[in-house]
Amino acid sequence: MYGLTSQFRRAAVSISANIAEGFTKKSDLDKIRFFNIAQGSLNECHYYLILSRDLNYCKNANLFDLANEIGKLLNSYINAIKNSNSYLLNSIYLQKKSPRLTGNFSLWLTANLR
């Protein structure tokens, strides 16, 4: 029980820590990277909630609702960043800088942002 509690706490703290760190980043790509890490920690917490329920340690459905709400907020924030002009411009810059990233997506971006 102690091991599960400890892992759950670390994962939960990691969510807020990565959101805070991502928020302070200047680059949209860095922001998204940290928010994706926060999503991974949130998924880890969701697993621990399922495990706790299956082991009859906890029966609070409200925690599942809170975890889902946090996931929706993170997804919305990531999508808002991805839809911003600065994200698109950063993506184009990176694709010009790194030829291995070229592909259909880069062709679409350059064709639609002229």
C-alpha beads as a LAMMPS data file, in Angstrom:
LAMMPS data file: protein, C-alpha beads

114 atoms
113 bonds

1 atom types
1 bond types

-500.0 500.0 xlo xhi
-500.0 500.0 ylo yhi
-500.0 500.0 zlo zhi

Masses

1 110.0

Atoms # bond

1 1 1 0.000 0.000 0.000
2 1 1 2.821 2.431 0.853
3 1 1 4.521 1.855 -2.524
4 1 1 1.327 2.620 -4.424
5 1 1 0.701 5.747 -2.362
6 1 1 4.245 6.965 -2.924
7 1 1 4.098 6.393 -6.685
8 1 1 0.689 8.049 -6.894
9 1 1 1.952 11.128 -5.037
10 1 1 5.026 11.432 -7.266
11 1 1 2.916 11.183 -10.421
12 1 1 0.385 13.724 -9.112
13 1 1 3.113 16.212 -8.176
14 1 1 4.696 15.686 -11.590
15 1 1 1.474 16.837 -13.303
16 1 1 1.454 20.247 -11.659
17 1 1 5.247 20.625 -11.812
18 1 1 5.321 20.019 -15.569
19 1 1 2.368 22.363 -16.157
20 1 1 4.157 25.077 -14.174
21 1 1 7.450 24.519 -15.980
22 1 1 5.791 24.407 -19.392
23 1 1 3.887 27.605 -18.690
24 1 1 7.143 29.523 -18.199
25 1 1 8.723 28.347 -21.464
26 1 1 8.990 30.897 -24.268
27 1 1 8.736 28.455 -27.161
28 1 1 5.375 26.892 -27.981
29 1 1 7.148 23.647 -28.819
30 1 1 8.714 23.572 -25.339
31 1 1 5.342 24.347 -23.750
32 1 1 3.717 21.447 -25.587
33 1 1 6.556 19.095 -24.640
34 1 1 6.060 19.789 -20.922
35 1 1 2.275 19.567 -21.198
36 1 1 2.666 16.189 -22.908
37 1 1 4.827 15.026 -20.010
38 1 1 2.074 16.230 -17.654
39 1 1 -0.431 14.176 -19.673
40 1 1 1.757 11.115 -19.218
41 1 1 1.821 11.655 -15.462
42 1 1 -1.946 12.143 -15.498
43 1 1 -2.350 8.820 -17.322
44 1 1 -0.151 7.220 -14.688
45 1 1 -2.422 8.619 -11.947
46 1 1 -5.460 7.357 -13.824
47 1 1 -3.939 3.876 -13.831
48 1 1 -3.284 4.104 -10.081
49 1 1 -6.920 5.082 -9.552
50 1 1 -8.048 2.010 -11.483
51 1 1 -5.641 -0.200 -9.565
52 1 1 -6.769 1.255 -6.220
53 1 1 -10.395 0.651 -7.117
54 1 1 -9.685 -2.916 -8.249
55 1 1 -7.827 -3.619 -4.987
56 1 1 -10.706 -2.056 -2.991
57 1 1 -8.453 0.667 -1.582
58 1 1 -10.672 3.465 -2.841
59 1 1 -14.175 3.810 -4.240
60 1 1 -14.288 7.550 -4.908
61 1 1 -15.594 8.051 -8.461
62 1 1 -15.092 11.784 -7.996
63 1 1 -11.330 11.283 -8.427
64 1 1 -11.895 9.781 -11.881
65 1 1 -14.014 12.805 -12.809
66 1 1 -11.300 15.180 -11.599
67 1 1 -8.610 13.321 -13.542
68 1 1 -10.745 13.431 -16.690
69 1 1 -11.360 17.155 -16.234
70 1 1 -7.628 17.825 -15.874
71 1 1 -7.031 15.813 -19.053
72 1 1 -9.601 17.869 -20.953
73 1 1 -8.006 21.111 -19.772
74 1 1 -4.530 19.955 -20.816
75 1 1 -5.779 18.819 -24.226
76 1 1 -7.565 22.120 -24.776
77 1 1 -4.485 24.129 -23.862
78 1 1 -2.242 22.029 -26.116
79 1 1 -4.699 22.387 -29.008
80 1 1 -4.894 26.153 -28.489
81 1 1 -1.103 26.364 -28.686
82 1 1 -1.018 24.147 -31.780
83 1 1 -3.602 26.354 -33.482
84 1 1 -1.716 29.572 -32.754
85 1 1 0.288 31.291 -35.487
86 1 1 3.532 31.160 -33.507
87 1 1 3.334 27.348 -33.269
88 1 1 2.842 27.065 -37.021
89 1 1 5.721 29.440 -37.687
90 1 1 7.983 27.506 -35.294
91 1 1 7.045 24.287 -37.081
92 1 1 7.967 25.768 -40.450
93 1 1 11.238 27.104 -39.057
94 1 1 12.167 23.685 -37.648
95 1 1 11.304 21.928 -40.877
96 1 1 13.519 24.283 -42.865
97 1 1 16.283 23.843 -40.288
98 1 1 16.054 20.039 -40.177
99 1 1 15.545 18.383 -43.577
100 1 1 14.654 14.999 -42.057
101 1 1 11.427 16.495 -40.659
102 1 1 10.106 17.314 -44.114
103 1 1 7.063 15.461 -45.318
104 1 1 3.433 15.938 -46.221
105 1 1 2.800 18.068 -43.143
106 1 1 5.555 20.529 -44.011
107 1 1 4.313 20.752 -47.602
108 1 1 0.796 21.453 -46.370
109 1 1 2.006 24.150 -43.977
110 1 1 4.103 25.997 -46.520
111 1 1 1.338 25.822 -49.124
112 1 1 -1.356 27.086 -46.764
113 1 1 0.576 29.844 -45.034
114 1 1 1.595 31.815 -48.120

Bonds

1 1 1 2
2 1 2 3
3 1 3 4
4 1 4 5
5 1 5 6
6 1 6 7
7 1 7 8
8 1 8 9
9 1 9 10
10 1 10 11
11 1 11 12
12 1 12 13
13 1 13 14
14 1 14 15
15 1 15 16
16 1 16 17
17 1 17 18
18 1 18 19
19 1 19 20
20 1 20 21
21 1 21 22
22 1 22 23
23 1 23 24
24 1 24 25
25 1 25 26
26 1 26 27
27 1 27 28
28 1 28 29
29 1 29 30
30 1 30 31
31 1 31 32
32 1 32 33
33 1 33 34
34 1 34 35
35 1 35 36
36 1 36 37
37 1 37 38
38 1 38 39
39 1 39 40
40 1 40 41
41 1 41 42
42 1 42 43
43 1 43 44
44 1 44 45
45 1 45 46
46 1 46 47
47 1 47 48
48 1 48 49
49 1 49 50
50 1 50 51
51 1 51 52
52 1 52 53
53 1 53 54
54 1 54 55
55 1 55 56
56 1 56 57
57 1 57 58
58 1 58 59
59 1 59 60
60 1 60 61
61 1 61 62
62 1 62 63
63 1 63 64
64 1 64 65
65 1 65 66
66 1 66 67
67 1 67 68
68 1 68 69
69 1 69 70
70 1 70 71
71 1 71 72
72 1 72 73
73 1 73 74
74 1 74 75
75 1 75 76
76 1 76 77
77 1 77 78
78 1 78 79
79 1 79 80
80 1 80 81
81 1 81 82
82 1 82 83
83 1 83 84
84 1 84 85
85 1 85 86
86 1 86 87
87 1 87 88
88 1 88 89
89 1 89 90
90 1 90 91
91 1 91 92
92 1 92 93
93 1 93 94
94 1 94 95
95 1 95 96
96 1 96 97
97 1 97 98
98 1 98 99
99 1 99 100
100 1 100 101
101 1 101 102
102 1 102 103
103 1 103 104
104 1 104 105
105 1 105 106
106 1 106 107
107 1 107 108
108 1 108 109
109 1 109 110
110 1 110 111
111 1 111 112
112 1 112 113
113 1 113 114
